[in-house]
Amino acid sequence: MKLISAKHVITGSIIGALIGMALSKSSSKNMKNILVKKMVAKKLTSLISKLLG
């Protein structure tokens, strides 16, 4: 159980960092890009939770 929670924390932090980098690189005014990236982030997190769960 401890390994799974550690993996969740590590993968979550990596995804958060990648999304933060992508958002900072793109123009913050473009709402479509932000919404798309949020959807992609949700899909990634659900995929990872399925793989680890």
Rosetta constraint file for C-alpha pairs under 8 A:
AtomPair CA 1 CA 5 HARMONIC 6.41 0.50
AtomPair CA 2 CA 6 HARMONIC 6.16 0.50
AtomPair CA 3 CA 7 HARMONIC 6.14 0.50
AtomPair CA 4 CA 8 HARMONIC 6.20 0.50
AtomPair CA 4 CA 52 HARMONIC 6.63 0.50
AtomPair CA 4 CA 53 HARMONIC 7.97 0.50
AtomPair CA 5 CA 9 HARMONIC 6.26 0.50
AtomPair CA 6 CA 10 HARMONIC 6.17 0.50
AtomPair CA 7 CA 11 HARMONIC 5.97 0.50
AtomPair CA 7 CA 52 HARMONIC 7.93 0.50
AtomPair CA 8 CA 12 HARMONIC 5.85 0.50
AtomPair CA 8 CA 49 HARMONIC 7.57 0.50
AtomPair CA 8 CA 52 HARMONIC 7.82 0.50
AtomPair CA 9 CA 13 HARMONIC 6.11 0.50
AtomPair CA 10 CA 14 HARMONIC 6.21 0.50
AtomPair CA 11 CA 15 HARMONIC 6.09 0.50
AtomPair CA 11 CA 48 HARMONIC 7.88 0.50
AtomPair CA 12 CA 16 HARMONIC 6.02 0.50
AtomPair CA 12 CA 45 HARMONIC 7.42 0.50
AtomPair CA 13 CA 17 HARMONIC 6.11 0.50
AtomPair CA 14 CA 18 HARMONIC 6.22 0.50
AtomPair CA 15 CA 19 HARMONIC 6.08 0.50
AtomPair CA 15 CA 41 HARMONIC 7.49 0.50
AtomPair CA 16 CA 20 HARMONIC 6.02 0.50
AtomPair CA 17 CA 21 HARMONIC 6.15 0.50
AtomPair CA 18 CA 22 HARMONIC 6.17 0.50
AtomPair CA 19 CA 23 HARMONIC 6.03 0.50
AtomPair CA 19 CA 37 HARMONIC 7.30 0.50
AtomPair CA 19 CA 41 HARMONIC 7.46 0.50
AtomPair CA 20 CA 24 HARMONIC 6.06 0.50
AtomPair CA 21 CA 25 HARMONIC 6.14 0.50
AtomPair CA 22 CA 26 HARMONIC 6.25 0.50
AtomPair CA 23 CA 27 HARMONIC 7.34 0.50
AtomPair CA 23 CA 28 HARMONIC 6.78 0.50
AtomPair CA 23 CA 34 HARMONIC 7.09 0.50
AtomPair CA 24 CA 28 HARMONIC 7.15 0.50
AtomPair CA 26 CA 33 HARMONIC 7.95 0.50
AtomPair CA 28 CA 34 HARMONIC 7.53 0.50
AtomPair CA 30 CA 34 HARMONIC 6.77 0.50
AtomPair CA 31 CA 35 HARMONIC 6.16 0.50
AtomPair CA 32 CA 36 HARMONIC 6.08 0.50
AtomPair CA 33 CA 37 HARMONIC 6.09 0.50
AtomPair CA 34 CA 38 HARMONIC 6.17 0.50
AtomPair CA 35 CA 39 HARMONIC 6.28 0.50
AtomPair CA 36 CA 40 HARMONIC 6.18 0.50
AtomPair CA 37 CA 41 HARMONIC 6.00 0.50
AtomPair CA 38 CA 42 HARMONIC 6.22 0.50
AtomPair CA 39 CA 43 HARMONIC 6.27 0.50
AtomPair CA 40 CA 44 HARMONIC 6.10 0.50
AtomPair CA 41 CA 45 HARMONIC 6.13 0.50
AtomPair CA 42 CA 46 HARMONIC 6.14 0.50
AtomPair CA 43 CA 47 HARMONIC 6.09 0.50
AtomPair CA 44 CA 48 HARMONIC 6.17 0.50
AtomPair CA 45 CA 49 HARMONIC 6.09 0.50
AtomPair CA 46 CA 50 HARMONIC 6.15 0.50
AtomPair CA 47 CA 51 HARMONIC 6.21 0.50
AtomPair CA 48 CA 52 HARMONIC 6.07 0.50
AtomPair CA 49 CA 53 HARMONIC 5.52 0.50
